[in-house]
Amino acid sequence: MKKNIRTVVKSGFAIFALAFMVSSCSSDDGSVFDTPIDEEQDDTDEETVATLIINDSDSSGDILFAEASGEVSTTVPGRIIYTSTSNQKRLYITQNVSGSGEMPFNNFNIEGKDLTQALKGDGSVDLDGDTQKAIDFTFELPVPDIDNGEIVYHFWTTTGKGDFRDANKRLALGVGTITVKVGNGVNAAAEVRSFTDVKLFAPAADGTTESFFSLLDGTVYKINKGPEFRAFWDFGYYYTTEAYFASTATYDESFGFDVEGLKPGASEENAASETLNETYFQLSTTNGTGFDGITLSGDLDFVSQSTLQTTGVLAVGDVIEFVDNYGKKGLIKITEIQAGFDNDDYIVFDVKIQP
């Protein structure tokens, strides 16, 4: 079925394609792309591809927003042409389905080729090599199974390791936006994102226990997992004589012991400018029944940011309010604690957070 596509801002010059071929798996040192070859775009194409153009030396033809309409279970082509006078080392892409929240997007094909082989550990696209100042990709953007609403894709490049939740971190070019509309294009009221039965273990000094949690996707992490995932860690669990949560930024100080891998080593990429996520906590007056009744994003608007990045002593039945590093509000309900600081001791909890 034909897809209707339109670019919101028209450019005043001819567009040339840079053909990239994936040549090898990603690494921190090598290039995954061959040198680009100029090829004039075929103006006789039946449909116009939703295209983003950013050129940091001449912004007169920039296109930052494009729109398309698509049918469920099909794909819509989306093209980005980013030209920079500085090095673009990584490409970050997020997908937001029906206002449910921006999530890392890395399950795609580019010009009929599997680009997942060119991914860094955090899911960004590795642009290292001699093509990094000029990229031209056409993606096959999937249309999920929704009746009505928008699928919003964001694209930006960075000069180093970035952050899917903070496009300004080492930003090179962007953010460009392609919006795909389905049905009437109107999103339903945004629901909270929920994570149930999350289990974190008391920390080991060598970072080998699953002691840290990501509010992005509900994943639990071992701190020795590696520097690629550091931007995903939001808070951790520790036990001294009682149970506590602490933000990643204050974890070592709060716990009183250094956990290996939490802070970057001197040889790591961007080590000198690395930051750790801050999360702010306070005990809520909301009880477990109130927690269970929260369904919409707006139901969490009452949460305010405290000044504390460490909780008080945690007990089963507590409901903790939090605001994360990116301004999202949420609640944590403690459901089980196996007290102790051995590596098989743990805490279990549920989370509700704004998308």
HELIX and SHEET records of a PDB file:
HELIX    1   1 SER A   59  GLY A   61  5                                   3    
HELIX    2   2 LEU A  115  ALA A  118  5                                   4    
HELIX    3   3 ILE A  223  LYS A  225  5                                   3    
HELIX    4   4 PRO A  227  PHE A  232  5                                   6    
HELIX    5   5 THR A  248  THR A  250  5                                   3    
HELIX    6   6 TYR A  251  PHE A  255  1                                   5    
HELIX    7   7 ALA A  271  SER A  273  5                                   3    
HELIX    8   8 GLY A  288  ASP A  292  1                                   5    
HELIX    9   9 SER A  297  LEU A  300  5                                   4    
SHEET    1   A 6 ILE A   5  THR A   7  0                                        
SHEET    2   A 6 PHE A  65  SER A  69 -1                                        
SHEET    3   A 6 LEU A 171  VAL A 182  1                                        
SHEET    4   A 6 GLY A 149  THR A 158 -1                                        
SHEET    5   A 6 ARG A  90  VAL A  97 -1                                        
SHEET    6   A 6 MET A 103  PRO A 104 -1                                        
SHEET    1   B 6 ILE A   5  THR A   7  0                                        
SHEET    2   B 6 PHE A  65  SER A  69 -1                                        
SHEET    3   B 6 LEU A 171  VAL A 182  1                                        
SHEET    4   B 6 GLY A 149  THR A 158 -1                                        
SHEET    5   B 6 ARG A  90  VAL A  97 -1                                        
SHEET    6   B 6 VAL A 125  ASP A 126 -1                                        
SHEET    1   C 2 PHE A  16  LEU A  18  0                                        
SHEET    2   C 2 ASP A  38  GLU A  40 -1                                        
SHEET    1   D 3 ALA A  50  ASN A  55  0                                        
SHEET    2   D 3 THR A  75  THR A  83  1                                        
SHEET    3   D 3 ALA A 134  PRO A 142 -1                                        
SHEET    1   E 2 ASN A 109  ILE A 110  0                                        
SHEET    2   E 2 LYS A 113  ASP A 114 -1                                        
SHEET    1   F 5 ARG A 193  PHE A 201  0                                        
SHEET    2   F 5 TYR A 346  ILE A 353 -1                                        
SHEET    3   F 5 LYS A 329  GLN A 338 -1                                        
SHEET    4   F 5 VAL A 319  VAL A 323 -1                                        
SHEET    5   F 5 TYR A 280  LEU A 283 -1                                        
SHEET    1   G 4 VAL A 220  LYS A 222  0                                        
SHEET    2   G 4 GLU A 210  PHE A 213 -1                                        
SHEET    3   G 4 PHE A 235  TYR A 239 -1                                        
SHEET    4   G 4 ALA A 243  SER A 247 -1                                        
END                                                                             
